[in-house]
Amino acid sequence: MSLPPPPQSSPGSPPELVDDVMRDIFLLIPADDPKSLVRAASVCTRWQSILSDVVFTREYRTLHGTPPMLGFLHNTSHTRREERNKQYFVSTTSFRPPACHERRRLRALDSRHGLVLFHTSKRGEDFVIWDLVTKDWWRIKASDECSDIISHDQNDEGIQWNAAVLCAKDQCDHVYCHGGPFRVALVGSDEEQGITFASVYSSETHKWSDMISIEEPNAIMKSGHIAVVGDKVYFQCQDDEIIAEYNIGEQIISVFDQPVEDEDNHLPYAPLVGVEDGMLLFAYVLEPRLYLWSMEAGPNRAENWARRSVIELDLLLPPPALLDVSVVGFAEGVGVIFLNTKAGLYTIELNSGQSKKVHRKTSGEKVMPYMSFYTRGTI
């Protein structure tokens, strides 16, 4: 988006009027074009003052609603020891992240509410939380119980775990979570003991909760997608038809099977990919079609299981991208699904049907979109 020239002072144009006009222009800059806002702020002190104003940033977020996707993270799958836990950030806008970009010894686990959760093998810390916009970060040491779990090799089939980060601000609409409290929810399974367990860390108390468990041997998928609805966090199990639900508020963990309609018996179970409109979203590719299902999060989920849509991929992707297609990510709120193909990584906007190649290759594991507003008042 091209910007107008800086304002010229004249006797007939009061500064306040010029500022109001420029404010209205700046509000129309697309949320996924943060570079234009940064450039505008560097033009003159008056524009910088407008763009840094707390009232402006609040109006900007209100006008644009859902935070835009600034980029996404994914982990590599190198066999070399020094490269094994390397993660990458791929920008889909003009946004560029801080120094965590391509940093070794960090494995990205989750991205939500403007935060990224990493697992690290560095001594003295187990998790790192990073706000890529404000550049704030926090080191977290696992409790003794959690440390015994996460210290296991992730290739150990006996113990599997995954973790999520989520905003803990009361009555937050998750449009602007920067600087607020957060939680880290850890859920895992021990095949030998036949249990599934969970614990949560609070940034307000700097403590982990007591570990809870149930007799349920289904293994948690270490690279599975995670969904959050209120105080409930959902984790994909290795068996695609089974989901683990961790109710943080009530400290209850449970598992449930996906319901399946008779007409869908010929289709495999669809893995969990995220949340859309407050409903759990499941997706699967049976070439050349993308199948999407939704389910209510709560006690009546089986009654509200429905096929959302079937998308013909051969109308959206080039022929080379129709081979070995798999769903690897979903950007909540903006309705963008990520597909890994032999020809690279593609996104499809569910509302418009537009497709776009966003990366020449990926590891084949999950993609974690990073969603946040990026304005001068945020930095």
LUMROLUM-870352 format. One record per atom (N, C-alpha, C, O): x, y, z; residue in one letter. Coordinates in steps of 0.2 Angstrom, whole numbers, plus 5000, padded with zeros to 4 digits. Layout:
<nodes>
XYZa
...
</nodes>
This chain:
<nodes>
500449945000m
500050005000m
500450065000m
500950075004m
500350114995s
500750174995s
500550225000s
499950235000s
500950265003l
500750305008l
500750375005l
501150395000l
500350425007p
500350495005p
500950525007p
501250505012p
501050585004p
501650625006p
501550655013p
500950665015p
502050665017p
501950695024p
501650765023p
501650795018p
501250785029p
500850845029p
501250905028p
501850905031p
501050955025q
501351025024q
500951075028q
500351075028q
501351105032s
500951155037s
500751215032s
501151235028s
500151235034s
499851295030s
499351335035s
499151305039s
499351395034p
498851435038p
498151415038p
497851415043p
497951385032g
497251365032g
497151285034g
496551265034g
497651255036s
497551185038s
497751175046s
498351165047s
497351175050p
497551165057p
497851095058p
497651045055p
498351095062p
498751025063p
498250975066p
498350915064p
497750985070e
497350935072e
496850905067e
496750845067e
496650945062l
496250925056l
496750875052l
496450825050l
497350895051v
497750855047v
497850785050v
497850735047v
497950795057d
498150725060d
497550685060d
497550625059d
496950715060d
496350665060d
496250635053d
496050575053d
496450675048v
496350645041v
496950585041v
496750535038v
497550595043m
498050545043m
497850485047m
498050425045m
497550495052r
497350445057r
496850395053r
496950335053r
496350425049d
495850385046d
496250355040d
496050295039d
496750375037i
497150345032i
497450285034i
497450235032i
497850295040f
498250245043f
497750185045f
498050125045f
497150195047l
496750145050l
496550095044l
496350045045l
496650125038l
496450085032l
497050035030l
496949995025l
497650045032i
498150005030i
498049935032i
497849915038i
498049885028p
497949815029p
498349785035p
498949805036p
498049745039a
498349725045a
498949675044a
499449665048a
498949645038d
499449605036d
499949635032d
500349605028d
500049705032d
500549745029d
500849785034d
500849845034d
501149755040p
501449795045p
502049845043p
502149895046p
502349825037k
502949865035k
502749935033k
503049985034k
502149945031s
501850015029s
501750055035s
501950115035s
501550025041l
501450065047l
502150085049l
502250135052l
502650035049v
503350055052v
503650105047v
503950155050v
503550105041r
503750155036r
503450225038r
503850275038r
502850225039a
502450285040a
502750315046a
502750375047a
502850275051a
503050305058a
503750335057a
503950375061a
504150315052s
504850345051s
504850405047s
505350435046s
504250425044v
504250485040v
504350555044v
504750595042v
503950555049c
504050625053c
503750605060c
503450555061c
503950655065t
503750645072t
503050645073t
502750615077t
502650685068r
501950685069r
501650625068r
501150595071r
501850595062w
501550525060w
501750475066w
501350425067w
502350475068q
502550425073q
502150435079q
501950385082q
501950495081s
501550505087s
500850475086s
500550455091s
500550485080i
499950455078i
499950385079i
499450355082i
500450355076l
500450275075l
500650245082l
500450185083l
500950285086s
501150255093s
500650265098s
500650245104s
500150305097d
499550325101d
499150265103d
498950225099d
499050255110v
498750195112v
497950195109v
497750135108v
497650255109v
496950255106v
496950235099v
496550195097v
497450255095f
497550235088f
497550155087f
497250125083f
498050125091t
498150055090t
497550015092t
497349965090t
497150045097r
496550005100r
496050015094r
495649965093r
495950075091e
495450085085e
495650035079e
495250005076e
496350035078y
496549995073y
496349915074y
496149885069y
496449895080r
496349825081r
495549815081r
495349765078r
495149855083t
494449855083t
494149855076t
493749815074t
494449895072l
494249895065l
494449835061l
493949805057l
495049805062h
495249745058h
495049685061h
495049625058h
494849685068g
494549625071g
495049565072g
495549575076g
495049515069t
495549455070t
496249475068t
496349505063t
496649455073p
497449475071p
497649435065p
497349375064p
498049465061p
498249435055p
498749385056p
499149385061p
498849345051m
499449295051m
500049325048m
500049345042m
500549335053l
501149365051l
501649315048l
502149335044l
501549255049g
502049205047g
501849135050g
501349125053g
502349085050f
502249025053f
502948995055f
503449005052f
502848945059l
503448915062l
503348835060l
502848805060l
503948805059h
503948735058h
504648705060h
505148745060h
504648645062n
505348615064n
505648575058n
505248545054n
506248565058t
506648525053t
506648455056t
506548445062t
506848405052s
506948335054s
507648315052s
507648255049s
508148355053h
508848335051h
509048275056h
508848275061h
509448235053t
509748175057t
510348195061t
510548165066t
510648245058r
511248275062r
511048295069r
510648335069r
511448275074r
511248295081r
511248375082r
510748395085r
511748405079e
511748485080e
511148515076e
511048575078e
510848485071e
510348515068e
509648485069e
509148515067e
509548435074r
508948405075r
508448445077r
507848435075r
508548485082n
508048525085n
507948605082n
507848645086n
508148605076k
508148675073k
507448695071k
507148655068k
507248755072q
506548775070q
506648835065q
507148875065q
506148845061y
506148905056y
505548945057y
504948915058y
505649005056f
505049055055f
505049075048f
505549105045f
504449065044v
504349085038v
503849145038v
503249135040v
504049205035s
503549265035s
503149255029s
503349245024s
502449275030t
502049275025t
501849355024t
501449365020t
502149395027t
502049465027t
502749505027t
503249475026t
502749565028s
503349605029s
503649605036s
504149635037s
503349565040f
503549555047f
504149515047f
504249465044f
504649535051r
505249495053r
505349485060r
505349535064r
505449425062p
505449405069p
506149425072p
506649435069p
506149415079p
506849435082p
507349375082p
507249335077p
507749375086a
508349325086a
508149255086a
508649205085a
507549235088c
507449165089c
507349125082c
507349065081c
507349175077h
507349145070h
507949095068h
508449115069h
507749035067e
508248985065e
508748965071e
509248955069e
508448975077r
508948965082r
508948895084r
508448855084r
509548865085r
509648795086r
509448775094r
509348825098r
509348715095r
509148685101r
508448715104r
508348705110r
508048735100l
507448755101l
506948715096l
507048715090l
506448685099r
505948655095r
505248685096r
505048685102r
504948715091a
504348745092a
503748695093a
503748645090a
503348705098l
502848665100l
502148685099l
501748655097l
502048755100d
501448785099d
501448855098d
501948895100d
500948885095s
500948965094s
500248985094s
499748955091s
500149035099r
499449055100r
499449115104r
499849125108r
498949165102h
498849225106h
499449265106h
499649295111h
499849265101g
500449315100g
501049285104g
501549315104g
501049225106l
501549185109l
501749125106l
501349095102l
502449105106v
502649045104v
502949005109v
503349035113v
502848945110l
503148895115l
503648855112l
503548815107l
504248855115f
504748815112f
504948765118f
504948785124f
505148705116h
505548655121h
506248665119h
506448665113h
506648665124t
507348675123t
507748625127t
507548605133t
508348605124s
508748555128s
509348595132s
509748555134s
509248655132k
509748695136k
509748685143k
509248675146k
510348675146r
510348655153r
510048715157r
510148775156r
509648705162g
509348755167g
508648785165g
508348825168g
508448765159e
507748785156e
507448725152e
507848685149e
506848725152d
506448665148d
506048695143d
505948665137d
505748755144f
505348785139f
505548865139f
505748895144f
505448885133v
505548965132v
504848985129v
504648955124v
504549045131i
504049075128i
504249135125i
504649175128i
504049155119w
504349205115w
503749245112w
503349215109w
503749315114d
503249355110d
503649385104d
504049435105d
503549365098l
503949385093l
503849455091l
504249485087l
503249495093v
503149565091v
503449605096v
503849655094v
503349595103t
503649635108t
504349615109t
504749655113t
504549555107k
505249535109k
505349515116k
505949505118k
504849505120d
504849485127d
504949405127d
504649375122d
505249385131w
505349305132w
505449285139w
505649325143w
505249225140w
505249195147w
505549125147w
505349085143w
505949115152r
506249045153r
505749005158r
505649035163r
505648945157i
505248905161i
505548845163i
505748805158i
505648825169k
505948765172k
505348725173k
504848745177k
505348655171a
504848615173a
504848595180a
505348595183a
504248575182s
504248545189s
504648475189s
504748445184s
504748445195d
505148385195d
504748325191d
505048285188d
504048325192e
503648275189e
503648285181e
503748235178e
503648345179c
503648365172c
504348355169c
504348325163c
504848365173s
505548355170s
505648285169s
506048275164s
505448245173d
505548165172d
505248145166d
505448105162d
504648175164i
504348165158i
504648185151i
504748155147i
504748255151i
505048285145i
505748265144i
506048275139i
506148235149s
506848225148s
506848155144s
507448145142s
506348125143h
506348065139h
506448085132h
506248135130h
506848035128d
506948045121d
506248045118d
505848005119d
506148095113q
505448105110q
505348045105q
504848035103q
505848005104n
505847945100n
505647885104n
505447825102n
505547895111d
505347845115d
504647835115d
504247875116d
504447775112e
503747755111e
503347755118e
502747755118e
503647735123g
503347725130g
503047785133g
502447785135g
503347845132i
503147905135i
503147965129i
503647975126i
502547985128q
502448035123q
502048095126q
501648085131q
502248155124w
501948215127w
501948275122w
502248275117w
501448325123n
501448385119n
501248445124n
501048425130n
501348505122a
501148555126a
500948615122a
501048625116a
500448655126a
500148715122a
500248775127a
500348775133a
500248835123v
500348895127v
499648935125v
499448935120v
499448975130l
498749005129l
498749065134l
499049065140l
498449115132c
498349175136c
497849165142c
497449125142c
498049195148a
497749185154a
497349245157a
497149245162a
497349295152k
497049355154k
496249345155k
495949325150k
495949375160d
495249365161d
494849405156d
494949455154d
494349365153q
493849395149q
494249425143q
493949475140q
494749395140c
495149425135c
494849395128c
494649345128c
494749445123d
494549425117d
495049405112d
494949385106d
495749395115h
496249375111h
496449415105h
496749385100h
496249475105v
496449515099v
497149555101v
497549565097v
497249565108y
497849595110y
498049565117y
497749585122y
498449515117c
498649475123c
499349495125c
499549465130c
499649545122h
500349555123h
500449585130h
500049625133h
500949555134g
501049575141g
500649545146g
500749565152g
500149505144g
499649475149g
499949415152g
500449385149g
499649385157p
499849325159p
499649265154p
499249275150p
500049205155f
499949155151f
499949085155f
500249085160f
499749035151r
499848965154r
500148925149r
500148935143r
500448865152v
500748815148v
500448755150v
500548725156v
500048715146a
499748655147a
500148595144a
500248595138a
500348555148l
500748495146l
500248435147l
500048415153l
500148395142v
499848325142v
500248275139v
500548285134v
500248215142g
500648165140g
500348095142g
499848085145g
500648045139s
500447975141s
501047925142s
501547935139s
500947875146d
501447825148d
501147765146d
500647735150d
501347735141e
501047665138e
501247615143e
500747565144e
501747615146e
501947555151e
501447555157e
501247505159e
501347615160q
500847625165q
500147625163q
499747615168q
500047635157g
499347645155g
498947705157g
498347695159g
499347765157i
498947825160i
499047885155i
499547885151i
498647925156t
498747995152t
498748045158t
498348045162t
499148095158f
499248145163f
499348215161f
499348225155f
499248255165a
499248325163a
499448375169a
499348355175a
499748435167s
499948485172s
499948545168s
500048555162s
499848605172v
499848675169v
500248715173v
500248715179v
500648765169y
501048815172y
500748875172y
500448895167y
500748915177s
500448985177s
501049035178s
501449035182s
501049085173s
501549145174s
501349185179s
501849225181s
500749185182e
500649225188e
500849205194e
501149245199e
500849135195t
501149105201t
501849075200t
502149065205t
502049075194h
502749045192h
502748975195h
503348945197h
502248935195k
502248865198k
501848825193k
501348845189k
501948755193w
501648705190w
501048675194w
501148675200w
500548655192s
500048625196s
500248555197s
500648525194s
499848525202d
499948455204d
499848415197d
499348425194d
500148355196m
500048315190m
499448275192m
499348245197m
498948275187i
498348235187i
498448175182i
498748185177i
498048125183s
498148065178s
497448025178s
497048025183s
497347995172i
496847945172i
497147885169i
497647885165i
496747825170e
496947765167e
496747765159e
496147735158e
497147785155e
497047785148e
497647785144e
498047825145e
497847725141p
498447715138p
498547745131p
499147745128p
498047785128n
498147805121n
498747865121n
498747905125n
499147855117a
499747895116a
499647965113a
499247965108a
499848015117i
499848085114i
500248085108i
500848065108i
500048115103m
500448135097m
500948185098m
500648245099m
501548175098k
502048235100k
502048285095k
502248345097k
501848275089s
501848335084s
501148345082s
501048375076s
500648325086g
499948335084g
499748405085g
500048445089g
499148425082h
498948495082h
498548495089h
498348445092h
498448555091i
498148575097i
497648625096i
497748675092i
497048615100a
496548665099a
496348695106a
496348655111a
496148755107v
495948785113v
495248815113v
495148855108v
494848795117v
494148825118v
494048845125v
493948805129v
494148915127g
494048935134g
494548905138g
495148915136g
494448865143d
494948835148d
495048765146d
495448735149d
494848745140k
494948675138k
495448675132k
495348705127k
495948625133v
496448615128v
496348545125v
496348495129v
496348535119y
496248475115y
496948455112y
497248495108y
497148395113f
497748365110f
497548305106f
497148265108f
497848295100q
497748235096q
498148185098q
498748185100q
497848125099c
498248065100c
498448025094c
498248045088c
498947975095q
499247945089q
498647905085q
498747905079q
498147885089d
497547855085d
497147915083d
496847955087d
497047925077d
496747985074d
496047995077d
495848055077d
495747945079e
495047945081e
494947965088e
494347975090e
495547975092i
495447985099i
495748055100i
496348075098i
495448095104i
495648165106i
495648165114i
495248135117i
496248195117a
496248205124a
496048275126a
496248325122a
495648285131e
495348355133e
495648365140e
495548325144e
495948425140y
496148445147y
495848505149y
495948565146y
495348505154n
495048555157n
495448585162n
495448565168n
495748645161i
496248675165i
495848705171i
496148695177i
495248735170g
494948765176g
494748715181g
494748725187g
494448655179e
494148605183e
494748555185e
494548505189e
495248555182q
495848505183q
495548435181q
495648395186q
495248425175i
495048365173i
495348345167i
495348385162i
495548285166i
495748265159i
495348205157i
495148155161i
495148195151s
494748145148s
494948135141s
495248175138s
494748075138v
494748065131v
494148045128v
493648025131v
494048055121f
493448035118f
493548025111f
494048045108f
493147985108d
493247965101d
492848005097d
492348035098d
493048015091q
492748055086q
492148015083q
492147955082q
491548045083p
490948015080p
491048015072p
491348055070p
490747965069v
490847955062v
490147945059v
489747895061v
489947985054e
489247965051e
489347905046e
489847895044e
488847865045d
488847805041d
489047815034d
489447775032d
488847875032e
489047895025e
489847905024e
490147905019e
490147915030d
490847925030d
491347865031d
491947875033d
490947805032n
491347745034n
491947725029n
492447695031n
491847745023h
492447735018h
493047785019h
493547775016h
492947835023l
493447885024l
493847865030l
493547845035l
494547885030p
494947875037p
494747925042p
494347975040p
494847925048y
494747975053y
495148035051y
495748035049y
494848095053a
495148155051a
495548185057a
495148185063a
496148195057p
496448225063p
496248295065p
495948335061p
496348315071l
496148375074l
496648425071l
497248415070l
496448485068v
496848535066v
496748605069v
497248645069v
496248615073g
496148685076g
495448695078g
495048655079g
495348765078v
494648785080v
494448835075v
494848885073v
493748835074e
493448885069e
492748905072e
492348855072e
492648965073d
491948985076d
491748945082d
491148925083d
492248935086g
492148895093g
492048825092g
491848795097g
492148795086m
492048725085m
492748695083m
493148725080m
492748635086l
493348595084l
493348575077l
492848555074l
493948585073l
493948575066l
494448515065l
494948515067l
494248475060f
494548415058f
494648415051f
494148435047f
495248385048a
495348395041a
495748335039a
496148305042a
495548305033y
495948255030y
495948265022y
495448285019y
496448235019v
496448245012v
496448165009v
496848125011v
495948155005l
495848095001l
495848114994l
495348134991l
496448114991e
496648144984e
496048134979e
495848074979e
495848184976p
496048254976p
495648294980p
495448354978p
495348274985r
494848314989r
495048324996r
495448284999r
494948384999l
495048405006l
494348405009l
493848435008l
494348355015y
493748355019y
493748385025y
494348375029y
493248425027l
493248465033l
492648445037l
492148445035l
492748425044w
492248415049w
492248465054w
492848485056w
491748475058s
491748515064s
491348485069s
490948445068s
491548495075m
491248465081m
491248515087m
491748555088m
490648515091e
490648565096e
491048535102e
491148475103e
491448585105a
491848575111a
491448575117a
491148625119a
491348515120g
490848515126g
490548445127g
490648395123g
490048435131p
489748375132p
489248355127p
489148295126p
489048395122n
488548375117n
488948375110n
488648385105n
489648355111r
490048355104r
489748305099r
489748325093r
489548245102a
489348195097a
488748215093a
488648195087a
488248255096e
487648285093e
487748335088e
487348355084e
488348365088n
488548425084n
489148405080n
489548455079n
489148345077w
489748325073w
489448335066w
488948305064w
489748365061a
489548375055a
490048385050a
490548415051a
489948365044r
490448385038r
490348455036r
489748475035r
490848495036r
490848565035r
490848575027r
490448615025r
491348545024s
491348555017s
491848505014s
492248475017s
491848495007v
492248455003v
492548504998v
492148534994v
493248504997i
493548554993i
493948514988i
494348474989i
493748524981e
494048494976e
494748524975e
494848584972e
495248494976l
495948524976l
496248534969l
496648574968l
495948484964d
496248494958d
496048554954d
496248574949d
495548594957l
495348654955l
495748714957l
495748774955l
496148704963l
496548754966l
497248744966l
497648794967l
497548684965l
498248674965l
498448654958l
498148624955l
499148664957p
499348644951p
499448564951p
499548534956p
499548534945p
499548454945p
500148434950p
500048384953p
500748464950p
501248434954p
501148434961p
501448394965p
500648484963a
500548484970a
499948444973a
499748444978a
499748404968l
499148354970l
499448284972l
499048244973l
500048284973l
500348214975l
500548224982l
500848264985l
500448164986d
500648164993d
500448224997d
500848255000d
499748244997v
499548295000v
499348285007v
498948235008v
499548325012s
499248315019s
499148385022s
499448435020s
498748385027v
498548445031v
499048445036v
499148405040v
499448505037v
499948515042v
499848575046v
500248585051v
499248615045g
499148675049g
498548705047g
498248695042g
498348755052f
497748795051f
497748855055f
497948855061f
497648915052a
497648975055a
496948995057a
496549015053a
496848995064e
496249005066e
496049085066e
496449125066e
495449095064g
495149155064g
495149185057g
494749225055g
495649165053v
495749195046v
495549135041v
495549145035v
495449075043g
495149025039g
495648995034g
495448985028g
496348995036v
496848975031v
497148905033v
497348895039v
497048855028i
497348785030i
497948775026i
498048805020i
498448745029f
499148725026f
499148655023f
498948615027f
499348645017l
499448585014l
500148575012l
500448615008l
500448515014n
501048495012n
501048455006n
500648405006n
501348465001t
501348424995t
502048414992t
502548444995t
502148374987k
502748364984k
503048424981k
503648424980k
502648474979a
502848534976a
502948584980a
503148644978a
502848574987g
502948634992g
502448634996g
501948594997g
502448695000l
501948705005l
501448755003l
501648815000l
500748745003y
500248785000y
499748805005y
499648765010y
499448865005t
498848885009t
498248885005t
498348904999t
497748875008i
497048885005i
496648925009i
496548905015i
496348975007e
495849015011e
495148985010e
494948975004e
494848965015l
494248925015l
493648965013l
493248935009l
493649025014n
493149075012n
493149085005n
492649085001n
493749105002s
493849134995s
494049074991s
493949084985s
494349024993g
494548964989g
495248984986g
495448944981g
495549034987q
496149054984q
496749014987q
496748994993q
497148994983s
497748954985s
498448994984s
498449034979s
498948974988k
499549014987k
500148964989k
500048934994k
500648964986k
501248924988k
501648974992k
501849034990k
501748954998v
502148995003v
502848975005v
503149005009v
502948915003h
503648885005h
503848825000h
503348794998h
504448824998r
504648774993r
504648704996r
504548654993r
504748705003k
504748635006k
504548645014k
504648695016k
504448585017t
504348585024t
504548525027t
504648475023t
504548515033s
504748455036s
504248395036s
504348335037s
503648415034g
503048365034g
502748365041g
502148325041g
503048395046e
502648395053e
502148455053e
502048485047e
501948475058k
501448525059k
501748595058k
502348605059k
501348635055v
501448705054v
501148745059v
500548735060v
501448795062m
501148835068m
501048905066m
501548945066m
500548935063p
500449005061p
500549045067p
500349035073p
500849105066y
500949155071y
500449215069y
500549245064y
500049225074m
499449275073m
499549335078m
499649325084m
499549395075s
499649455080s
499649515076s
499849515070s
499349575079f
499449635076f
500149665077f
500449645082f
500349705072y
501049735073y
501049805072y
501049825066y
500949845077t
500949915076t
501449955081t
501749915085t
501550015080r
502050055084r
501850045091r
502250045095r
501150045092g
500950045099g
501049975103g
501049975109g
501249925098t
501349865101t
502049845103t
502249815107t
502549885099i
503249865099i
503549895106i
504149895107i
</nodes>
